[in-house]
Structures are given as C-alpha cells and as structure tokens.
Amino acid sequence: MKKKTVFVTVMFIFVLGSSSYSASQIRLTALNSMERTGQNQEPNGTSKVDIKSARNEVESFQVVVTALKENIKVVKVESSDLIAKDGAKIGRENIKLFRAEYVRVRRSTPRAELGPGLYTDPLVPFINPLTGKPIEPRRQFTERWGEPVTTVGHEMYAVPFELFRGQNQPIWIDIYVPKDVPADIYKGKLTITAAGNISDQIPVTLTVWDFTLPDGPTHKNHFGSFYNISRYFNVKRDSEEFNQIEMRYCQAMAENRINPPIPRRLLPKTNSDGSLNIVQEQHKALKEFISKFHITDFEIPRAPFVRLPHSTLREDYKNISPENRKKAQRYYRDFFNYLKQNGWEKRAYIYMLDEPNLRENYEQVLVLGRLVHEAVPELKCLVVEQTYLQNSSWPDIDPAVDIWCPLWSFIDGKTINEKISHGDEVWSYTALVQRSPRYHPEYEKVKGLDPPYWHLDRPLTVYRVPTWINRRYNITGLLYWTTITKVIEPWLNPTFSHYGIHFNGGGFLFYPGTPCGIDGPVCSMRIKNLRDGMEDYEYFAILEQLAGKEIVKKIVNTVAPNWWNFSKEPEKFLAAREELAEEIMKRQKERKK
C-alpha cells in the first residue's frame, strides 16, 4: 500500500512539473478577427476564446503563440470538436486552421495610418485544400552520396515554425456553423504542441444564436475579373489549367460571401446577328456554377457590337451604326429573356461605363443607356459615377443610369436619397486614396477627410466597416476593381505601384498559392474581414424584415455615422453585432407568440 501511494505521488509531481514547464515556455493569447499583433509586440488579448455566431456563418478568431523564456519549435496545432452540454456537436471538420504570415510594407501608402514594417495578412492553410493533406516544408536529400539531389515540399507552410524568445506567431481559426445545429453554447479547445515536451491549450467557447444566414450575399457586389491568374500561375488564358485555377478563386470568393465573376466560357455565345447560341452542356454548367457558389448578382457582358472608342477625340466617339444598334438590342433582349427563363433576371445588370470623367463620356453614357432601355426597359445599367453632376454645363445622365456607383469620398447623402426616391439604386466603391472633389455638394465640410481606404497599412476594421456605412446611406451594393491586380512581388512586396506611388495591398485580396504548393488562392486577413462585413449586412437585412429600418439605423449609427466618421474599435463592432442578434431573436420570439 505504501509503495502504491509513493508511485501516485511521484506521477502527480511529474505531471504538475511538465505542465508548469510548458506554461513557462509558451503563452497563448486570444484575439478577435479585427486585431493584428506584431512579431515582438505584447499581445493585447485574453486567455480564452469566447465567440458568437449565427448559423450558416463563419466566425473567426486568432490565437497568438508567444515564446517566453527560450526559443521553441511548434510542431502541431490541433482543434477539438465543439460540444454542447446536451451532446450537440460542431465537428472539427468545420474548423480550418491557418498560420498568419507576416509580409513587409516597405513604403507607405499615401495617407496610411500605420507605418512601414511587418503585418500579418496571408493565411497559410495547415491543410492543402487540393490534396487534403498537410503542406510539407521544403527539404532536399539524396538517397546515396553523389546521387542527384531530390527536392520535396514547399517554401511556405503552416507547421513546423520556430519562435525565438519574445516572438509571436498568430494562428487564424475559421469556424463554420452548420445550418442544422441547435442554438446553444459549444465548448472545445485548441492545443499547441512544441518540440521538447511543450504543450498548452486554450479553451474555446462558441455561442450559436438562434437564427440562420442565407447562403448567398444579400448585399450586391462586383469584384472584378480573374484575368491575372495567367500572370501569377504562368498559364495561358482559356487553357484547362487556367479554368481550374479560376474555379478555385471563384470558390474562395463564394466562401467569403462575395459573388465571383461568372466565367465567360459558361455564358451563351453571341451569333453575328446578336442572337444567342445556347448550348445545353454549357447551360448546365452555368446552372451548376450559380447553384454551387450561391450567385445572387448577374452581370450581363456588354454587347460586342457597340463598344464605343476610349478616345473622345475621334469624330465617331458616340456613333453607333443602325446595323450594330439592331444587333446589340437583339443581344440584350435575348440575354435578358434567357435569364428570365431561368429565374436569374432580378439582380441582372450591365456594367456600362467606368468613371465617365469627360463631357463626351457623359454623352456616351446617354447613347448606350438609351440603346439598352429601348431594348429591355427592366435591364439595369450601372455606371461608376457619383450622384451629382461633375459640371453643371454637362448633360444629365440620369435617364441612362439605374445603378450609380460613386467613390466613397464622393458620397453625398442628399443626392443619393434623391436617386433612390426616383427608383434608382446606389452602390459604392473604392480605389487608391482619392479624397472628395471640389464639385462635391458639401466640399467645404468634407475636404481633407478620409474614408476607410482599403490597404495593408491600415487597421483591419476598414475592410469590415463599408457595409455598415453603405447601410447607413441606403446603399445596396459594393464594387471593387479587382482582387488580384499586378503587384511588385506578392509575398515579399505586395504593393500596387501606380506612377511610382505605392498602394500596399490595393486591388489585391488573394495571394497566389504557388509557394504553398497550391494552384489557387491563399486568402488574406483583409478579405476575411470583408466577409465579416458582408455577414453583418445579413443581420441588418434580417432585422429590418422583422422590425423595420429605424432600429437597424440606430444600431448601425453606433459604428458608422458616415463615410468620414467611423469606428476603428473592434469591440464596438462586436457589441453592435451582438445587439443586432439579440434584437433579431427577440423579434422572432414575439412573432411566434
């Protein structure tokens, strides 16, 4: 009996000693999805994860691993299932792990809020989505001395990773909450294991609210094309390799609640007389694409017969021959009818002209809009332009435009409301760092103020807040010029250079996955925050259906009163989102009585 007691005591001391040793070597700190922490910065977070989500929503958080006393090598990161008291489960198959890679900002974006340095942004997956296996680190070996060197693995991977004393490494976690799980409190843990018998855990609590988000985005959106896939993956456009990679980008867009651009190869071909050639195999593929990726907006390509010249110095800058006019109108009629037959017409539109900055461009807008509306009065024409005249002597393009899309700094509430009251829609967009123009109706009030420009060297909240501000102005769509523009070097200097000026991360929300062995995209923390903003908009829409606009407006105003006065505090977003959720559930209960 005495021997047994001694054995148990020794084992107990050993376990305590091991746990104490691990705790002295690493620290785990929980952060929300809107925070960043530097490599050598003291993380400002908590010792446990506490997140909340609706069903059919992805909720993210971060766990920062810090080496305390010695250099360490983390070899494993693992999540458990999340389980409620009654046994309901969110399985670990719904949980994705990423290592947040640091990238360098070498020269600041104009009007940047954060200085040059290292910022977490690309999210390197633990599991290669194409193979379903871990991404192995690059290594070289020979079977025998003198034989050729064999190289395997990849230069960018999630684990293992080394941390010197005092260094941080954030782990990003996505949790998808399935549609069929009951509202409840789910608990689990994240375990970090390092070499040398070092291990630590952080508890995870997920509260699932009792409502469900729709599959596709309610907030309308357009985020450009994927033409630059050919550049980043060294494949020819229209090749099978290009098509496969393009579909992976489409999937990544859809997973982040953004409508991917519909590949041209899936659309009906145009005959020489303007009619459509609908091939059943192609039509079937289009239906599958729309269903799989929950497409809610349908951009009809511009008619090939009426491409007006970019140069307005040409005498024919606004001329369309009668023959081409007839072909174009047939094209628009046939295309709209095709969409109508399949139930896709309600959110169809034409991206008619981008930034018409000359009087002659305004004249082109009138010519093109008249052509479209004569053919299909219901078909909406989108023009990237503000809701007021640039010059009072220019023609009024209102008859030709159905969807106005001003830059954020060009927003004017009064003229937006006028357009909406007359039946038009208004979207908004961002590019570079443009401030309000002198012809803004309230220029003296807004000059020198900055909207939430989208760049790496700004707080992550700037990617979440635009849907909130859009809601404040009754703006129903969001447009961005592209997600994969040409940058200097994606993983080493991800900056769009425009006339020698650096726009860090501008037009660039996906990193090419080639360093990870992925022929497809690697998501950024920025697009994840944009996804959160799109999900927030679903809360606005659900609550409006239950309780009207005023209560939504009241809550939105706590975060985003206007385009120049918006919160950058993550806690305010989370508090307002929780208030929205509580109101939704309260109104649902009232309706059931």
Steps between C-alpha positions, in 0.01 A plus 500: 500500500787729587671440166182578311459832678856601420452412132187715468670791673799481269277491191299796627814703553623404152177615332496824693862559414441437130198732492687768690795471262274541194329802654837661560608446138199617295203727541174483302301819450158526332430787260193582292511506120548878478826513697861473391803445719862562408770236516652647816199684638328409826168346386199683639243224534351245736586155634188339352298516179140619524323550165140516379339419168179440310449176312642479146761756598878480525644649817873555537745562780874491554725333753843658536779261601780679688837350597573618854839385630663299225485451126238239411388300199125450466430170329124457534181706535176313549137590565252280680134464412273761658236331716189629679380366837227290338752340265434710187823538309678724252757259365861593438437451127328842520813659648786622279843602627740746340834650592494877455811589302673835544557709186701818477374847418809671361358837399182639649178545308406870476299603809583169668417469868769241573870527424735276300568163658371145526126427499311172519285452191535180289340199669703187426273197542605205713332271247546535124139533375588319177660192656337491843846448649733721708735727306847357550802730546760504225793267549774350286659159523690235309446127520874445485803722507581632154152445356276786379332713767125450538288797612160448660257722687437872474654826615182621674322274750314519830697269729758453628602855585769639726466783749787674669453620855248783510369438148135449401327286239124545450287201403177588317196278553181493290198323648207432269172459690278253308138582424363209700672542837281605794551839662713431806839553661773279355837442663832357390869580498795580280822316582848624409788253515869589476811287492645405837179380665348850497122525464227744595127541440259789474127448565254591223136594564262557209148629558272415207213746462156377397481629144652404165668706229410446132743316274583786264572869560207736545729800451557533126860497385744496211870426557656489155646220294767234544698571182826533696488131588701446182774731628528353849484133401672522161209344312328608181155652517228261387727203568369215714753594771369858503140379522574274797683772691227751415239271658708481818503879516124500444458259789715719726287803412178314574637370831557863596141597406597685182358427155776360280508623141323254272760346265437606141530141382175419686298777333310463172699587191385788282408444137587754232140632495493559878304187587631254756631152437392300805680168529334266749825370645616857556162598646515209743847606614376856556206378710735290710735796546219730614364238738835389642632849568165656601521772235258784572612761241528440127711733287397487135809566287490811283380437146799446270344714225494834684842543657546875479860626465695599812632807322237771485716690251369278223203638310311174544547486879124465555381361169341159456397382156133397453610145423708465817227666703253239382740216581577639846134541589426145394793384712367676811144377442609141447738504796241645738238252382749218553552614859126542551429145385736377772397738780829694492376837376410676826854609582632521144689811389744635242824663612456768235787745549779555749567851631366724221716802582443709187197668350539272198492197732168624639372513143616140449310395813181654361543324166567159655231530766236596247592201284470257793176643638331500161583131470427394861351768727543276808873442446707715736801698386783555750736793458789571733416863568383722783135601545556866409633675190871550466432815301168684481547559126518126429193299399299322769563124474220408739273356225774251404610386846321259734786417737731781610835404650698788652838483666472502878644850527251622235198385704227760556199397708253753357545412132519128582158520664366689199616227261356226721167681536473507119551123475875475443751296700829621642811289556840625618863420425857574597826533310834650604465795745288762330347773714182697434504710179443875495164444331373298798179674621646524852865542409583750773366258758673184376822623338806343655303217659580137428260208450611143592746446215591135442871436555733281704636787708163587650297339780314184397173665601506703176407179317207425728345845530394583137188281512401680820544843341324384183206398717505842667456666156254241358772393257430145386820390325878495526746508210876447489713514188675166553629254760815385317661800334866499402720578801878537524550161671201329664665350809795739540364838390123475439453852375324641196728767358322780314729764347760409762259538793452192715154375595571208730252219440293723271291284264661192653298287743631154403860379499599248232537163670805382305747530794266270695463249218145619435387577144244743632457788743618553855260730682604816681387615842354799317256296291395312814408832659312598186313169533409593857362831373290317240369271776421804715286629215293181519422593861381842379274340238352241738428756772345742251258229388402438862496850644544765230781735401517733798636255753765385251599860433530572872740210555701564181553863602691389810771368268473697177319836498651593161787437259740727689410418859509128568625280781834324489440320829427127461306494827244746360437278198457193717269678745281640220490161327390335824230762545376424148493128581312553827241715323456238227438222750272720709284590197489138387363395839240778489379379160461145629268607784 
